[in-house]
Amino acid sequence: MALDSIETVISELRALLGERLSTGSSIRNLHSHDAAYATPVQPDAVAFPENTEEVSQIVKICARYKCPVVPYGVGTSLEGQVVPIQGGISIDTSRMNKVLAVHPEDLDAVVQPGVTRKQLNTELRATGLMFTVDPGADATLGGMAATRASGTNTVRYGTMRENTLALEVVLADGTIIETGTRARKSSAGYDLTKLMIGSEGTLGIITKLTVRLYGQPEAISAATCAFPSVDDAVNSVILAIQSGLPMARIELLDEVQMKGMNIYNPDLSFPEKPHLFLEFHGSEAGVAEQVEAFGDIASEFGVEAFQWASKTEDRNRLWEARHNAYYAAISLRQGARPVVTDVCVPISSLAEAINRTKAEIAEAGLLAPVVGHVGDGNFHLSILIDPEDPEELAKAKSLASSLNKMALELEGTVTGEHGVGTGKMPYLIEEHGAALNVMATIKKALDPDNIMNPGKMVQIN
């Protein structure tokens, strides 16, 4: 937008927000990137609203001058979703971080978008309830809804799509809408809640969420176990799921990732073989039955080195190690930066997908550990490259492209949980076909001036 227009926008926003509008270079730089390997772009200013009405007023000012607005949580996204590629105003929701209500009898909570998953679970401790969506990073719930986040608990409890009952959203003209109620189901009209979940800030800004809660299980048991090959590990998971075993978490880490785990976590000592990280929830008797059943299944595939963790501190240490897999991967190559990508395929195709991927990694001469939420067919690569070597970056991007095409060939999706951002946009026409035009029509209807996170998800004129 024109320089005089952005100066006017900043002047009007400063009158509204005072010191909660920042044009300082350090703050703008913080909001120029996320955790992805993407080219940073600074916003012209960063706004820090404290309530929904302020978000609405910010958007109305920006709409008047057709100034881009990009919502920002804590910047943990992995496909450049929060990068303001056309400048404009970054709307940081970190000060909208209140748990507004908890309804134990209805198993739900109402929160502002800046509440993080760990913060919510800390506040729930005394209630015996828990919020289950766990993408690893301590992301904000607003960001998690915007990217349709999932994670390690998905196989049992579902993604943000299944665990969000209702939203409050500020649209591109500043209008505030409610997309649902606290009722567990409804047949009243279009499902606007599901439309907004995964829209990555391109249709509106989430300012309130009503989320599902679950009772904390009576018993929890976690374990790691090694397998002779990735095939053996994946096939044990497939058989466990087909057998109806209600596992809470099933994570795959290949032998390359396990080497990084040992480097990054010197107090842990894992065999450098493909591993599953497992967790079972339920009654004492139920968990015991699940453990025994999985042990029988895994024994058919050469399982070895079971290590059990039933105490809370041992489980926390185990899952903290899993959540730090990103940093463990980086430790495999000093000074490297990861090009991170993910795909999701039908679970029956998972072993084939991972084996083909590992063959392509070897052929390209790259170092790329594999981590997967194998219970739902989703896996990730951290392709480690020298950030100063354009040839390595080109190889990494070629590998990621090949992975996307393979996922579509296997009737999967180019992203199971990282989202679209800018990195996955080129593949959406192949995945969605004519449906992508429907998405563009929706975008034009709700955001005719293309100010909501422009350049992401779909291209419109």
N, C-alpha and C positions, 0 to 999 in steps of 0.2 A: 504494500500500500504506500501511498505518497508520504513523504517525510512530514509535511505539514499536518496530514491526517493523524499520523501516529503520535505526533506531539500534542495534538488536541485530545486524543484518547487518553494519553498519559496525564494530561492536565486535569481532565474530568475525573479520572480514576483517583488521582491524588486528593482531589477535593472530597471524594467519597471515603477513601480509606486512610488518608494521612500517611503515616510512616509504614503502614501495612501494604504500601505499594513500593517495590524496590526496583531501581534501575542500576544498582551497583553491579560491577562486573563479576564479582565473586558469586553473588546470588544468581545472576543470569547464567553464569557458566555452569553452576550446579544443575540448573534446569535445562541445559542444552543437550543432555544425553541421558540414557538409561544404562542398564547393565550390558547392553548389546554392543557388538562391534559395528558401530554405525558412525557416520560423520556427524560430529556435534554441530548444532545450530543454536545460537543464543536467541531467546525471546527478546523483544524490545523492553519488556518489563515483566515483573512477577507480582501477582496480586495474592494477598493472604486473607481471604474472607473468613468470617467466624460464624456465619449462619446462612441459611438458604436465601433469605431476602437480599443479602449482600451479593451472593452469586448471581441472582437475578438482575440486580442493578448493574453489576459488572458486564454481564452479557448484553443487556439493553444498550449500554454505552458503546460496546464494541460493535453491536449489530448496526447501530446508527451510522457508523463509519466503515462498515464492512471489514472490520479488523479481525484477524484470526484469533481464536481462543483455543487453548490446549490444556485440558485438565492434567494435574500432576499429583500423585500420591506420595510415594517415597522413591520412585525411580528404579524399581526392581524388574520392570518389564524387559523382555529379551528380543524384541523385534523393532525397536525404535519407536514404539507407540507414543512416547511423551516428547519426542524431539519436535520442536516447532519449526518444521522445515520451511515454512513461509513467514517466519517471524511472528509478530503479534504479542499477545498476552498469555503467559502461563498462569493458570489458576491453581495455586497450591492449596490443597484442602487439609493440610496437616493440623491447622488450628480448629478444624471441625472434627473433634476427636472425643466426643462424649457418647457414652452408652446411655441412651435416652430412657430405655425401659427394658426390664427383663420380666417375662411372664412364665415362671416355672411350670404353672399348671397347664399352659398351652404349648410349652416347649418352643418358645421363640423369643427373640430379642430385637429391639429397635435401636439402631445405631447411626451415628453420623459417618460420612464416608472416610474420614481420616482415622477412624479406629482401626488398629491393627489386629490381626488374628490372635497374637499373643496377649495383647491388652484385654481383648474380650474374654479369653479363657482365664486370665488372672482374675477378672471380676466375677467369673462364674464359679470359682472354686467352692465357695460356701454353699452353692445351690445343688451340687451334685450333678451339674449339667456340663456339657462341653459343645464347642463349635468345632466341626470336624474337618473342614476344608483346609488342607495343609500343603501349600505349594513349595514349602521349604523356607523361602525368604519370609521375613516378618512383614509381609505386604499389607497395605491398607485394604479394608473390605470394599471400599469404593473402586479401587483399582482392580481388585480380584473379580468383582462383578463385571467391570468394563472389559476385562480380557477373558472372561469365562474360565477363570482359574480352576485347577483341580489339584492333583498331587498324590501323596502317598496313601491317603485314606479312600481314594475314589472308588476302588473296587468294591468296597462295602457301603460307603455312605453317599457316594455321588459327588458331582461337581458343584460349582456355584449355581449352575442352572437349576439343579434339583433342590438346592438349599437356600434359595432366595424366594420369599413369598411375595414381596412387594417392594416397590421403589418410589422414591420421590425424585423427580428429574426436572432440571431447568433446560428448556428447549432453546433453539437458536434465536428466538425473538425475546427471550427472557421470561416466557410463560412458565409457571410452575405447575407440574402435573403429578398426580398420584396414579401409579400403574396397577395397583392391586390392593388387597386388604390382608388382614391377618387370618382369614379363613384358609383352610388347607386345600380347598378347591373352589373353582368357580367356572360357570359356563356363560358369564356375562361379558360378551364382546370379544374383541381381538385381544390376544395375550401380549400386551405392550411390555410387561415385565420381561418376558423372554426375548422380545425384540431388542430391548436396551442391553440385556446381558450379552457381552461379547461385541458390542458395537464400538468399543475402544474410543469413546468420546466423540465419535463422528455424527451422532444423532442428538446428543444432549449430555448434560453433566449431572451425574448422580449425586444427590445431596442428602439422601436418607435411605436406609435399607432395613427391611424386616427379614431376619434370617432364621432358619430352623436350628434348633438345638437338640441334643440327644443326651440321654442319661449316661453317666459314666458307668462302664461295665463293671460288674462285680469282680471279675478276674481278667487280667491281661498277661499274656506271655509272649515274649519276643525271642527271636533266634536268628542266627546266621548259619548258613551251611554252604559248603563248597561242592562243586560238581566237576567231573572230568572235562566237560565242554559246555559251551553256551547252549547247544542243542539239548543236552540232557537237562539243564536247568529250566529252559523254556518249556520243554515237553512235560516236565513234572508239574509246572504251573497249569498248563493246558488241561492235563488230566485231572488235577485238583479242582479246577473250576467246572469242568464238565461233570465231575462227580458231585457237584453241589456243595462243596466245602466252603463255609461262610468265612473266608479269611478277611481280616481287616486291612492288612498291608502285604503286598508282595512286590519287592523291589529287586531288580536284576542289576548287578555290577559285573562287567566283564573283567578278564584277568589284567588288562591294562589299567583299568580304573582301580582295581585292588592294589596294584603296585603303588599308585598315587596315594591311596588311603593309608598305606603303611608309612609312606614318607611324611604325610601331613599329620598323622596321628601316631607319634612314636610310642605312645603307651599301649597301642593296639598292635596285635600281631596276627595278620590274616595270611593263610596260604594264598599265593598269587595265582589263583584259579577263579573261574566264574563263580560268583556267589549269589545266593538269594538272601535278602533281609526280609524277615517275616514277622507278622504280629497277629495274634489271635485274641478276640474279645468274646466275653460271654460269662456264663456262670462258671463256677469252679469245675463242675462236672463237664459242662459243655466245652470249655477250653481244653480240658484233658482229652476229650474225645477228638477234638479237632487236631490236636498235636499228634495223637496216635495215628489218626487217619492220614495226615500229611506225611508222617514218617514212613508209613507203609508204601505210600505212592512214590515218595522220593527214593526209597530204597531200590525201586525198579530201575532207576536211572543213575545208579552209582553214587548216591549222595554220600558225603563224608564230612567230618569235622563239624558236627552240630555244636553250636555254643548257645546255651540258653540264658535268657535274662528275664527273670520274673520280678526282681526288686525294681522299684521305681527309678532309683538312681542309675542302675545298670541299663535299663531300657532307655532312659534319657541320654545316656552316654552313647549308646548304640545309634539312636536316631539323630543325635547331633552330628555324629560322624557321617551318617548318610546325607544329612542336609548340607554338610560342608563338602560334598563331592565336587562341587565347582572348584573350590580352592585346592582340593586334593588333586584334581586333574591338572591344574596350573603348575603344581609342584613337580610334575613330571618333566617339565622343560623350563629351565631358568630363563626369565625374561620374556616368555611367550605370552601371547594374548589368545584367548579362545574365540573362535567363530562358532557360536552355539546355534544348534538347530534341533527340531524335533519333528517326528511324524507319528501317525497312529494308523494301524492296520487291523483288520479282523484278527482275532487272537489265533485262529487256525493258520494264519499266514505269518505269524510273528517270527518263528524260527527261521523261515526262509528269508524274511526281510532282514533280520540281523546278520545272517550268514552272508547274504549278498553284500550288505553294507561293509562288513569286515573285509571281504575280498576286495572291494573297491578302495578301501582305506589302504590296504597293503599295496595294491597296484599303483596308487598315487604316491606312495612313499611318504604318507602323512602319519602323524601321531594323533589319534582321535579315540579316547576312551568312550565306551558305551555305558549308559545308565538308562534303566527303563522301569516305568510303572507297568510291569508286564501283565499284571492282572487285568488291565484294560487295553493291552495291545499298543501302548505308547512307549517310545524310547527316544533318547536324546544323544546327540554327539557334541562333544567339546573338541573342535578341531584346533589343535595347538599350532600357532604359526608365529614366525618372526614378524612383528608389526612393521618392520622396515623393509620387508622383502615382498615386492609386488607379485612375484611369481608364486610364492607360497599362498598369498591371499587369493590369487586367481585359481589355484588348485583347490583351495578350500571352498570357494564359491561354486566351482564345478562339481565338487563332491556333494555339496548341499543340494544343488540343482538335480543331480542324479538321484539323490535320496527322495526328493519330492516326487519326481516322475515315477520312481519305483512304487512309492506308496499309492499313487493314483492307479497304477497298473494293477496293484493288488486290491483294488476297491477300498482303499483307505483315504486318509486326508493328509494334506501337507502340513497340518499342525494340529496336534492333539490338545495342547494347552498353552503354548507360547503366544499364540495369536498371530494376526496378520501383519500389523504395522506397515512398514514399507518393504520388509524383506520377503514376505510371502505373496505380495500383490500380483507379481507376474504369473502365478500359477492358479489364480482363482478362476479364470475363464475356463481352464481345462477341468477344474474340479466341479464348477457349478454350471457351466454352459449358459443357457438363456436365463437361468435364475439370477446370474450376476446383474443382468439388466433390470430385474425386479428390485434388487438391492439398490441400484443406482436411482431408480424411480422413487423409492422410499426416501433416500438421501435428499433428492431434489425437493420432495414434498415437505420434509421437515426442516431442511436447511437450504433454501433456494439461493442464498448468497454464498454458500460454501465457506462459512466461517468456522464451523466446528471441526477442529483438528483436520484441516484441509490437506489433501494429498495422501490420505490414509484410506485403507479398505477398498474404496471404489473411486474411480476417476469420473468427475462430472464436469460439464462445461460451466 
